[in-house]
Amino acid sequence: MRRPQRRAMAKQSRAKDGDEIRLLETWIDAGKPLPGTKPPPPSEDSSAANARGRARVVVAKAADGEYSDYGASTRFDELPLSTKTKDALRQQGYKEMSEIQRAALPHALCGRDVLGAAKTGSGKTLAFVIPVIEKLYREKWSQEDGVGCIILSPTNDLAGQIWEVVRKVGKHHNFSGGAIVKRTGIEQEKERINSLNILVCTPGRLVQHFDETPNFDCSNLQILVLDEADQILDHNFKSQVDIIISQIPKVRQTLLFSATQTKSVKDLARVSLKNPEYISVHEQAITATPDNLEQCAMIVPLEQKLNMLWSFIKRHLKSKILVFLSSVKQVKFVYEIFKKLRPGIPLKCMHGRMKYEVQQAIVAEFSESTSVLFSTDIFARGLDIGNVDWVVQVDCPESVALYIHRVGRTARYNKKGKSLIFLCPEEERMLEKLKATESKIPINVRKPKVEQLEQISQNVAAVLVKFPNLQQLGKRAFVTYLKSVYLQGDKEVFDLSRFSAESFAAYASSLGLPVTPKIRFVSHKKNVSKKDMEDIGVKQMKHKAEVIEIKPQVKRDMLADDGPDDDILYPKKPNPDANIYGGLDEILSPKVPGADTHMEAEKIEELVARPLKKKKLKINMHRPVGTRVKYDDEGNAIDPLASLAEEVGPEDVIHKDKILQRYAEMLREMQEDDKEDKAQHKKSLQEKKFEKKMKLKRRRQEETDAVSDDSGSESDRNTNTSSKGKKKYFNNSNDDEGGHAAKGGDLLAQQEALALKLLGKMHH
Ligand SMILES: Nc1ncnc2c1ncn2[C@@H]1O[C@H](COP(=O)(O)OP(=O)(O)OP(=O)(O)O)[C@@H](O)[C@H]1O
């Protein structure tokens, strides 16, 4: 009995949907905005109360055959959307639309191709997810219809995140779908992929299905979305995107979104957009980054970056910090080292070599707790983590666009956030690019206060000796960092030849490495001339804080928070509550009691321009006694202080006093060892000399004996005797020698006795 009842209900529901779809189609068609138009600025009568009333009016009018011009809507419930979608949006707390949603949704809902650009965290995901769901709904799409929409994302994590949004907004609909990511394994995916209506995946995974999955069919595809479109259309994904485009129908709707949109006609031609709507809602904005984001840059020499990062973290123990590094090896190394040094805040790391599930777990943990997450650029685009306080870029981003995406992990959707970037003096050109008017990035250049910088390289060295596998990791981190710089395309910014051999050595030393690893791809023959190096130094010295034009309000806040003498790391008036979003200084916490800071009071400029000591890692042949260099199994020199870590417990690793005390003891031991070594060496030299002398004597004696024993022919004997005797001992003008020879046996015995006596004395 139940079945017919259920069937009847389903029929009723389908009929209801059918009515709604007809209504929506008429409404969409009648009220669609003119191509190329933007919504008017929201007015007073679009306030929440009025809007609610108007939405009712709109629906009522729709029933009478009159439809609103939804292009001017400010709220989701004013749009021609299905009740199911509206209910889901309301349940998720989405009421007012963001700028990009207001501008893009009306065009996308009426089936137009859209090329949308808006700042990071401004709500682009809903701007494409809603049209996807609505399109399939209006097409009465069901499981049997197969793949109706493909959303491409550059990373698995982002695909997972987008799918979550689709799932939430489409929860009252009956579509199937999923994020096609590594998690399930390709074989399981092959079985279900044809029954999925909405696929969210990376280009690579989709191509794999085109290649390997029998009967994988996208011939019914209605809508293609490229999130982070500029990245998906760049050369890294080129061949994959070309394959995808060749496998899907030409007649479809295409939506492209990114915070940094591609303007290349060539790129756009590849995805064959039809009369696309170019929607760049923040084109006229003063900044390309979120208004609530405060951005700082610091010029930090390569070898000081780790110290700077450590010092920063130690002062922000109550913040959620996302740290970008350029390679997996670096992420692993810094994470492992800092974990051993225990800064007093939970640490996490994330990179592309991790399993998808692990990445997801880390993202979930990071979302919920105050911690530091070290990450590669896998996290740079799209990921939406709430309440990130700081984004710190330890390594220079490859482009201004990547900078914008990285900093965009904070200050999302009207929230406040801060970012800090360390740039090497050699990468100064990037600072110029960021500050260029067309970049529209209001970045403040700050001077690091050297006297407040904690020097941790000795502690890092100590950790490395205690954990030899970290030394390997450190070496690899060093090499991959330089490799990443070497491989960067923008040679104006990334030019290894600007770095001196000394700076490489100092960098290796800062990573705790006793020797500078070999870098095959770098030749210092091509190094800049000494004069050029000096010029760079002079330029660094001239670095002055500058502010480019930004929104008056943001500017006022910044100025109010930071006096000219203030340092981003060290506020004048420490505020105990570092987590309150306020001005710049409020975010910065006071120095943690007990944190050790060993740094001479040098001037800021000295940090930047201090000439590096050439002898830093060279073995000094004229070293003072007791500073003998030790070697590891591979023949690499070990820093004497680093070698101490073998003898201290893990809890002692970072106590400098203990290390220094042990170091002094070790010096004393070494001095004593050296004294012993010297005596031993002298003794062995004397022994060798004596032995040599003895050998010589013995040989002479044997030769003398041989001559006297000679029993050859008479004539021979005479000849030989005379000649040999002349040559050797007899008839020799040197009487002494003749005398020696005569007394050879006695002398030998005497010398042996003397030698024994001498040796005996030495032993006492
Ligand atoms: N209309 C809205 N009302 C309230 N919150 C919203 C609205 N639209 C989006 N959000 C929220 O804003 C945050 C950022 O949205 P989203 O991830 O779509 O940004 P984005 O523009 O895609 O950023 P990115 O360029 O970094 O990918 C999300 O947490 C989302 O839930």
The ligand as a MOL file (V3000), in Angstrom:
LIG
                    3D

  0  0  0     0  0            999 V3000
M  V30 BEGIN CTAB
M  V30 COUNTS 31 33 0 0 0
M  V30 BEGIN ATOM
M  V30 1 N 26.3740 35.9070 0.3230 0
M  V30 2 C 27.1280 35.4810 1.2990 0
M  V30 3 N 26.8290 35.7480 2.5740 0
M  V30 4 C 27.6070 35.3210 3.5830 0
M  V30 5 N 28.7330 34.6490 3.4180 0
M  V30 6 C 29.1080 34.3540 2.1610 0
M  V30 7 C 28.3350 34.7450 1.0410 0
M  V30 8 N 28.9540 34.3030 -0.0460 0
M  V30 9 C 30.0550 33.6550 0.3530 0
M  V30 10 N 30.1610 33.6820 1.6680 0
M  V30 11 C 31.2460 33.1140 2.4800 0
M  V30 12 O 32.4430 33.7800 2.1400 0
M  V30 13 C 33.5520 32.9190 2.2350 0
M  V30 14 C 34.3970 33.0410 0.9830 0
M  V30 15 O 33.6870 32.5800 -0.1240 0
M  V30 16 P 34.3990 31.8590 -1.3410 0
M  V30 17 O 35.2490 30.7500 -0.8510 0
M  V30 18 O 33.3800 31.5410 -2.3370 0
M  V30 19 O 35.3560 33.0280 -1.8380 0
M  V30 20 P 36.1220 33.1520 -3.2140 0
M  V30 21 O 35.7800 34.4560 -3.7910 0
M  V30 22 O 35.8890 31.9460 -4.0350 0
M  V30 23 O 37.6240 33.2040 -2.6780 0
M  V30 24 P 38.9700 32.7290 -3.4080 0
M  V30 25 O 39.2390 33.7010 -4.4880 0
M  V30 26 O 39.9440 32.7800 -2.3420 0
M  V30 27 O 38.6940 31.3720 -3.9420 0
M  V30 28 C 32.9850 31.5340 2.4470 0
M  V30 29 O 33.1870 31.1670 3.7830 0
M  V30 30 C 31.5260 31.6640 2.1390 0
M  V30 31 O 30.7360 30.8010 2.9140 0
M  V30 END ATOM
M  V30 BEGIN BOND
M  V30 1 1 1 2
M  V30 2 1 2 3
M  V30 3 2 2 7
M  V30 4 2 3 4
M  V30 5 1 4 5
M  V30 6 2 5 6
M  V30 7 1 6 7
M  V30 8 1 6 10
M  V30 9 1 7 8
M  V30 10 2 8 9
M  V30 11 1 9 10
M  V30 12 1 10 11
M  V30 13 1 11 12
M  V30 14 1 11 30
M  V30 15 1 12 13
M  V30 16 1 13 14
M  V30 17 1 13 28
M  V30 18 1 14 15
M  V30 19 1 15 16
M  V30 20 2 16 17
M  V30 21 1 16 18
M  V30 22 1 16 19
M  V30 23 1 19 20
M  V30 24 2 20 21
M  V30 25 1 20 22
M  V30 26 1 20 23
M  V30 27 1 23 24
M  V30 28 2 24 25
M  V30 29 1 24 26
M  V30 30 1 24 27
M  V30 31 1 28 29
M  V30 32 1 28 30
M  V30 33 1 30 31
M  V30 END BOND
M  V30 END CTAB
M  END
